[in-house]
Amino acid sequence: MSWFKRIATGLGTVIGAMVETAAIVIDEVKRGYESYKARGGMTGSAAKAERARRSDALKDINEELADIRRRARQGRAGDAERRRWDDLRQQRAQTIQEQDQAKEVDAAEKIIDGAEGINKVVINDGNVHIITANAFADVVNKSCRICGRKMKLQWRRDIDSPSSEDLFWGCTGWYFQGDGRRRCSHTERLDANDRALVVNTTMPEFQTSQDDLSAILGIPDIQKTVVERVDDLVSDLDARKTGVEIATCPVHGEALVLKKKTGAARGLLDMYHLRCPYWLPNDEGCPFIEKLKSGSQLAVLLKSETGTGIL
């Protein structure tokens, strides 16, 4: 049962605060956090260590499931493997649920630690980059009312510069297919409450307008620097065999892997994506891919992983 009453992202952004001030939301988060802590819930370094342990457990579970799947395709899986398959899937679902609780703790700690820089922002076309920055990060407490899967902030892939009206919640079941059909295609328009954020606005990228940020990212020297930094991050994460902590696969629960597009790209915002570590070509593995399609997403990704954004 969630103690974090609002929608929140892995970046420590609270979504849905139209009638409250930032101070009221922060106090609410603090009360929930302290109550959770008083009940014996793990916080701080203990929570991070437990989250790392669960990540390792998910990796072991997913690898064993992948092995059973391979044997089944080869006709070498019997009743024992099928029973083990069911047990492992239950273990994975439970572990992911526990990880979601840890994500709430992490989001609350980011809000509490950065309280002095947190403000309320009502999204419009001029500052839409502040909410699109959150589109790739994990979201807690927003589930599909049709199938119960997690939902994510989205906009149509053919729109390079979305307006606030272009944004919607999309069920992550859209990424997965069965019998030639998507598991779930449910979407929801963002309402006025969804456009009221409580967010840390100290990042320079959040102190400028959408148009100005786009203009800055259009400068060739700036683009070159951003590409060099993201390329370095891709290489560093690959060398450490790790993914992006704030974004996980909704099915496997593991951190998504940062990749650069092979072949010609249509510019900086068509160059990088995050994908499940079990992704394989030709739909032979997990199909979950999250495109990094806004400058503010690249900024907060760099900020989260390296400590410094773009500006």
C-alpha positions in Angstrom: 0.0 0.0 0.0 1.5 3.3 -1.1 2.1 6.0 1.5 3.0 8.6 -1.2 -0.4 10.0 -2.1 0.6 11.7 -5.3 2.1 10.9 -8.7 5.8 11.4 -8.5 8.8 10.7 -10.8 12.2 9.4 -10.2 13.5 13.0 -10.6 11.7 14.0 -7.4 8.9 15.9 -9.2 5.4 15.8 -7.7 2.6 15.9 -10.3 -0.9 17.2 -9.3 -0.9 20.2 -7.1 -3.2 22.7 -8.6 -4.9 23.8 -5.4 -1.9 23.5 -3.0 1.2 25.5 -2.6 4.7 23.9 -2.8 5.0 24.2 1.0 1.9 22.2 1.6 3.0 19.4 -0.7 6.5 19.3 0.8 5.0 19.1 4.3 2.7 16.3 3.1 5.7 14.4 1.7 7.6 14.9 5.0 4.8 13.6 7.1 4.4 10.5 4.9 8.1 9.9 4.9 8.4 10.2 8.7 5.4 8.0 9.3 6.9 5.4 6.9 10.2 5.6 8.8 8.6 5.3 12.2 6.9 2.1 11.0 10.4 0.6 10.3 10.6 1.5 6.7 14.1 1.7 5.4 15.4 5.1 4.3 18.8 6.7 3.4 21.8 4.5 2.8 19.9 1.4 4.1 17.2 1.9 1.5 19.8 2.4 -1.3 21.6 -0.8 -0.2 18.3 -2.8 -0.2 17.4 -1.4 -3.5 20.7 -2.6 -4.9 20.1 -6.0 -3.4 16.7 -6.2 -5.1 18.2 -5.1 -8.4 20.6 -8.0 -8.2 17.7 -10.3 -7.3 15.7 -9.1 -10.3 18.7 -9.7 -12.6 19.0 -13.3 -11.3 15.2 -13.9 -11.7 15.2 -12.4 -15.2 18.2 -14.4 -16.4 16.6 -17.7 -15.1 13.3 -16.8 -16.8 15.2 -16.1 -20.0 16.9 -19.5 -19.8 13.6 -21.3 -19.3 12.2 -19.4 -22.3 15.1 -20.6 -24.4 14.6 -24.2 -23.4 10.9 -24.0 -24.0 11.5 -22.7 -27.6 13.9 -25.7 -28.1 11.2 -28.1 -26.8 13.3 -28.9 -23.7 11.0 -27.5 -20.9 8.9 -29.9 -18.9 6.4 -29.6 -16.0 9.2 -28.7 -13.5 10.3 -25.7 -15.7 6.7 -24.5 -16.1 6.2 -24.6 -12.4 9.5 -22.8 -11.8 8.4 -20.2 -14.5 5.2 -19.4 -12.5 7.1 -19.1 -9.2 9.8 -16.8 -10.8 7.2 -14.5 -12.3 5.5 -14.2 -8.9 8.9 -13.4 -7.3 9.6 -10.8 -9.9 6.2 -9.1 -9.4 6.7 -9.0 -5.7 10.3 -7.7 -6.0 9.2 -4.9 -8.5 6.4 -3.9 -6.1 9.1 -3.6 -3.3 11.3 -1.6 -5.7 8.4 0.8 -6.4 8.2 1.5 -2.6 11.9 2.2 -2.7 11.3 4.6 -5.6 8.8 6.5 -3.4 11.4 6.8 -0.7 14.0 8.1 -3.1 11.5 10.6 -4.6 10.6 11.8 -1.1 14.2 12.2 -0.1 15.0 14.3 -3.2 12.0 16.5 -2.4 13.0 16.9 1.3 16.7 17.4 0.6 16.1 20.0 -2.1 13.1 21.7 -0.4 14.7 25.2 -0.6 14.8 25.0 -4.4 11.4 23.4 -4.9 8.6 25.5 -6.3 5.2 25.1 -7.9 5.1 25.4 -11.6 1.9 25.4 -13.7 2.7 24.0 -17.1 2.0 26.0 -20.3 3.5 26.0 -23.8 6.3 28.3 -22.6 7.6 26.0 -19.9 6.4 22.6 -21.2 10.1 21.4 -21.1 9.9 21.2 -17.3 7.3 18.4 -17.5 8.7 16.7 -20.7 12.0 16.3 -18.8 10.2 13.8 -16.6 8.8 11.7 -19.5 11.5 9.0 -19.5 11.9 8.7 -15.7 9.9 6.1 -13.6 6.5 7.3 -12.4 4.9 6.0 -9.2 1.2 6.0 -8.3 -0.1 6.3 -11.9 -1.6 3.0 -13.1 -3.8 2.2 -16.0 -7.4 1.9 -15.0 -8.0 -0.7 -17.7 -5.2 -3.2 -17.1 -3.4 -2.0 -14.0 0.0 -1.6 -15.7 2.2 1.4 -15.1 1.6 4.6 -17.2 4.1 7.1 -18.5 4.1 10.7 -19.8 4.0 10.6 -23.6 3.5 12.6 -26.7 3.2 11.5 -30.3 6.5 10.4 -31.8 6.0 12.6 -34.9 5.9 15.7 -32.8 9.4 17.2 -32.2 8.3 20.2 -30.1 5.1 19.2 -28.1 2.8 21.8 -26.7 1.2 21.2 -23.3 -2.0 20.0 -25.1 0.0 17.2 -26.9 1.0 15.5 -23.7 -0.9 12.4 -22.4 -0.6 9.4 -20.1 0.1 6.2 -22.0 -0.2 2.7 -20.6 3.1 0.8 -20.9 1.1 -2.2 -22.2 1.3 -0.4 -25.6 4.9 -1.6 -26.0 4.0 -5.2 -25.7 2.1 -7.4 -28.1 0.2 -10.7 -28.0 -1.6 -12.4 -30.8 -0.7 -9.5 -33.0 -2.3 -6.9 -30.8 -0.9 -4.5 -28.2 -1.5 -5.6 -24.7 -3.2 -2.2 -23.8 -3.6 1.0 -25.7 -5.3 3.1 -23.1 -4.4 6.7 -22.9 -5.5 9.7 -20.7 -5.2 13.4 -21.5 -3.4 15.4 -18.9 -5.9 17.4 -16.9 -5.3 20.8 -15.2 -4.2 19.1 -12.0 -1.6 17.1 -13.9 -0.1 20.3 -15.2 0.6 21.6 -11.7 4.0 20.4 -10.7 6.1 20.8 -7.5 9.6 20.6 -8.8 13.2 21.6 -8.1 13.6 24.7 -10.3 17.3 25.3 -9.5 18.5 23.7 -12.8 19.4 26.4 -15.3 17.4 24.6 -17.9 14.3 25.0 -15.8 15.0 28.8 -15.4 14.7 29.4 -19.1 11.8 29.1 -21.5 11.2 26.2 -23.9 11.9 28.4 -26.9 15.2 29.7 -25.4 16.3 26.2 -24.5 15.5 24.9 -28.0 17.5 27.9 -29.5 20.5 27.1 -27.3 20.4 23.5 -28.3 20.4 24.6 -31.9 23.8 26.1 -31.6 26.3 23.8 -33.3 29.0 24.1 -30.6 26.5 23.4 -27.9 25.2 20.4 -29.8 28.8 19.1 -30.2 29.4 19.4 -26.4 26.2 17.7 -25.5 26.9 14.8 -27.9 30.4 14.4 -26.5 29.1 14.3 -22.9 26.2 11.9 -23.6 28.6 9.7 -25.7 31.0 9.6 -22.7 28.1 8.6 -20.4 27.1 5.8 -22.8 30.7 4.5 -22.7 30.9 4.9 -18.9 27.7 3.0 -18.2 28.6 0.3 -20.7 32.0 -0.2 -19.1 30.4 -0.5 -15.7 27.7 -2.7 -17.1 25.0 -0.7 -15.5 21.9 1.2 -16.6 20.2 4.5 -15.8 19.0 4.3 -12.2 15.9 6.5 -12.6 14.4 4.6 -15.5 13.5 0.9 -15.4 11.7 -1.6 -17.6 8.0 -1.9 -16.6 8.2 -5.7 -17.1 11.6 -6.8 -16.0 12.2 -4.1 -13.4 15.8 -3.5 -14.3 17.5 -0.2 -15.1 17.3 0.8 -18.8 20.4 0.9 -20.9 21.5 4.1 -22.6 22.2 3.6 -26.3 23.1 5.8 -29.2 21.2 5.3 -32.5 23.1 3.5 -35.2 23.0 5.0 -38.7 21.8 8.4 -39.6 20.0 10.4 -37.0 17.7 13.5 -37.6 19.6 15.6 -35.1 20.3 15.6 -31.4 16.8 14.6 -30.3 16.8 11.5 -32.5 20.2 10.2 -31.4 19.8 8.5 -28.0 17.3 6.1 -26.4 16.9 3.9 -23.3 16.0 0.3 -23.7 15.5 -2.8 -21.6 18.7 -4.9 -21.0 16.7 -7.8 -22.5 16.0 -6.0 -25.8 16.9 -8.0 -28.9 16.4 -7.2 -32.6 13.4 -8.6 -34.6 11.2 -8.7 -31.5 13.1 -11.7 -30.1 13.6 -10.0 -26.7 11.9 -7.3 -24.6 10.6 -4.5 -26.9 10.6 -1.7 -24.3 12.4 1.4 -25.6 12.1 4.9 -24.3 13.3 7.6 -26.7 15.0 10.6 -25.4 13.2 13.2 -27.5 13.6 16.5 -25.7 16.5 18.7 -24.7 15.3 18.8 -21.1 15.4 15.0 -21.0 19.0 15.0 -22.0 19.7 17.7 -19.4 18.2 15.9 -16.5 19.7 12.6 -17.6 23.2 14.2 -17.5 22.3 16.0 -14.2 21.1 12.7 -12.6 24.1 10.6 -13.8 27.0 13.2 -13.8 25.8 16.0 -11.5 25.7 18.6 -14.3 23.1 19.3 -16.9 23.6 21.0 -20.3 23.7 24.7 -19.3 
